[in-house]
Amino acid sequence: MYAKIYLFSNVKHYQPLDRPLKSHCSHYISITKWCKNGLRKIIDRKTLKMLLYINPQSIQNFLRFKKRKVIAIYDDFELSARRYNNRRYSGLVVKDKAVKAGKELMKCSHFEGTVQRFDQAMNWHDTNYKRLHETWYQKINGGKHKGKSFKEFYEHRLKKWDHIFNEIKTSGYRESVKDIDNIEVAIAKDGQILLIDGRHRVAFAQIAGIKRIPVIVNVISESLAKSFTNESFAKSYPDRNIARAFSDNSSRLSQQLINRNIKDRLAIACKHDQKQ
């Protein structure tokens, strides 16, 4: 007996049902099981996220935030770049003014420190993380790491980053099973890819010379989403990976464009959520 997996890209894969269902993409829509009585549709529980494949070198700026992880402020709530009411969203269409370029990656102490370590082969003690140990690590998570030594910092955080980078160098860059471990981006009206989260992984991929990585698109400029409803625009768009991602998600993007209220759009964008 075999399961037939339909991907957004319409590529089909078959695997025995007595084995774990796997695919090079984890964003498949449904599973149809072949049995004696015909086809029976089973809705898969995996996240239906907006996935895009890009050259990591194309990410040069962060998304600009109003304040920490907040991209827009409404009368009754603040919109974060990844969650609404404790639910993760993907492919949310927002006003153009909420999707603007922010700080350059190399002006981020964390990104620069990662480049120092893995591109310039510096000891962790000699990178920005010597300073960030005191100014950042000991203050995050409500100060739970306050008083911890640099060695403890290394064991808790830096050692893991060494492992991830070496894994990418030897095995390539792979999409993580958990959404929270993937790079998250926004797409501006001019198609610019802006980083929301995943600065270390972007740095790893750039330094390792990886040409193509998967990223999750959280936020999309309204103007660009509208443009992709025009067939000629979509067909002629130079970045075919972006064009394909918009085509794969055209239904829920169109639903959002019909609903101008941000909460209605969030309800559509949150439908994929597993509360990760």
N, C-alpha and C positions, 0 to 999 in steps of 0.2 A: 504494500500500500504506500502511496506517495502523496505528499502535500505539494500543492502548486502555489507558489508565492508570487503575488503580483506586486511589482515595485512601481514607484512613481514613474520611472523611466520606461515602463512597460517591458522590461527584461524579465524573462521567466526562469525560475530555477526549480528543479525538482529534487527532493530528498526523501529518503525512507522515513516513515512516521515514527519508527522505533529509535530514531536518532534525534538529538537536539536540533531544532530548526535554526539554521544559520544562513547568513548571506553576507556579501561584501557591503551591503547597505542594511542598516537596521530600521529603516523608516518605511517598511512595507505596510500596505493598507489592510489587507485581509488574507486569510488562509482558506483555501477551498480543498476539502478532503474528498478524494475519489473513493466511492464505495459502491456496493452492488446496486443500491437504490438510487444512484445518480450522484449529484453534487450537493454537498451540504456546506453552507457558508459559515465560517467561524470568524468572528471579529477578534483580531489579535489585540493583546493588551499593550503592545509596545507603543512608544511615543510616536505620534504622527507629527514630526517636526519638519520645519523648513530647512532642508540641508543644502548646502552650497559647496562646491569644490573650487578652490582658488589657489593662486600662487601666493604663498605667505608674504612674499616681498611686496605685494600690493597693499599690505596693511602698514601704514606709516603714521597714522594718528588714532588717538582715542576718540570715542564719541564724547561730545561736550555735555557735561552734566550741569543742571541747575545747582545741585548740591549732591552729596554722596549718593550715587546711583539713581538719582532722580532726574528724569529728562523733561518732565512737564508738570506744572502745578495747576490743578483745577479747583473749583470752589470747595468741593467736599473731599478731595483726596489728592495725593501726590503719586504720580506715575513713575514707578521704578523701571529700569531697563530690562527686567527679567521676570518680575512677579506681580500678580494682582490678587489681593485677598489670599496670600500664601499659596497661590497656584502659579506655576510657571507657564509662560505663554511663548508662542513662536509665530513669526510672520505677522506681527501687528502693524497695521497701517496707521500712521500718525501724521499730523501736520508737518510740513517741510521745516518749519522753524524749530521743531524738536529734534531734528536730525542734522546737526552741524558738527564740523570737525573741531576737536578739542586739542589737547596737548600732543605734541609729537612724541612718539614712543621713546626716542633717545633722550628726551628731557625728563623721563621718568626714572627715578633712582633705582627702582627694581629692575627695569628693563636694562638699563646701563650696567647694573651690577651683574646681571645674567650674561651680558655680552663680555664683560671683563673676565668672568669665570670660564666660559666655554669657548669664546673666540680668541681671547688674549691669553688663555691658560693661566690666569692668576689664581693664587691661593685664595680661598674664601675670606681669610683674614685680611687680605689686601684689597678686597672689592668694597663696593658701597655697603655690602651687608655687614661689615664691621660696625658701621655707624647705624645702619637700620636695625641692628640687634637691640640697640638702646632706644632709638627714636620711634621704631615701629613695632617690633616683635614683643617687647615688654609691655606695650600698651594695648594691643589688640585683645579681643575676646574679654573685654572688661578687666584687663590687667592680670589675667590668670597666669601669665608667664613672667610676671614681674619678679626680678631677682634671679632669674635663671641665667646660667652662664652661657657663653658663646658655644661651648661644647654641647650643651643641652639643646641650644638652638640648632646646631648642626645636626644632631641626632634626630630632632623632631621635624625639621624642614629641609635643610640644605642637602642632607644625605639623600633624601627622596628625589630631589631635583637632579642630583648626579646620576641616580639610577634611571630616571625617565629619559634624560638626554642620551645616555649610553644605549638605552633600549631603542630609541629613535634612530640613532646612528647605525645600529646593527640590523634592526628589523623593519625600519621605515616608520612612517607616521600612520597611525590607525585611529579610526573613530572610537571613542570611549563608549562603553555600554551605558554609563550614567550621563545624563545631560549635563549635570553639574561639572563634569570633568572635561567637557568639550569647550573649544573656543566659541565665544558668542560675539556676534557682530551686528551692526546696523548698516543699512544701505541708504546713502544720501540720494538726493534727486538727480545728481550727476553720475550716479553709479559708484561713487567712492565708498570703499569698504572701511568702516570705522569700528575700532575695537571696543567692545563692552567689557569683556572679561577673558582672561587666558593669556596674559602678557608673557608669562614664562614659556608657555607652549609655542607662542608665535616666535619668540626669540630662539627657541630650540630649533624650530623648523627652518628659520632663516639661516641660522649659523650652520646647520647640517646640510644646507643646500637642497632641501626638499622642494620639489617643483609644484606639488599639488597636495593640498590638505583639505579635510572636511571641516566646515564651520557651521554653526547653527545661526540662522538669521532670526533675531528677535524682533527687530524694528525696521520698518520700511517707510521711506518718504512717500507721501500721498501722491505727489506729482509723478513719481516714477511708476508707482502702481497703476495710476490712470493711463499713463503712456503705454503700458504693456497690454492694455485692453484693445489697442489699435493693432490689428494684425500685421500691417506693413512695418510698423515700428518694431514689433517683436521679431519679425523675420530678419530685419536688417540690423538689429542691435549687435554691435561688434563683439561683446563678451558673451559667447554662446553658453557658457556655464551659468551666468546670471539669467540669460533668456530662458534656459531650460528649467531653472528653479522656479521662475515666475509661471511658466507653462504648467509645470507639475502642480503648482498650488493655485492655479487660476480661479478655481471655484470659490475657495474660502476668501481669497483676496477680493474677488468681485462682490461677495456678500458684504464684506466690510465697507467697500466703496458705496454700496447702496445705503448702509447704515452710517450716518454721519456722527452719531453719538458715540463717544469714546467707550462707554461702558458696554454698548451693544457690540462694538468691535472687539473688545476684550473678551466678551463671552464666546465669540467665534474663535479668537486666537488661543483661548485657554482650553478648547475642546480636546486637545491632544494630551492634556496634563495627566501625570501620575502622582502629583504632589511630591516630586523628588526634592 
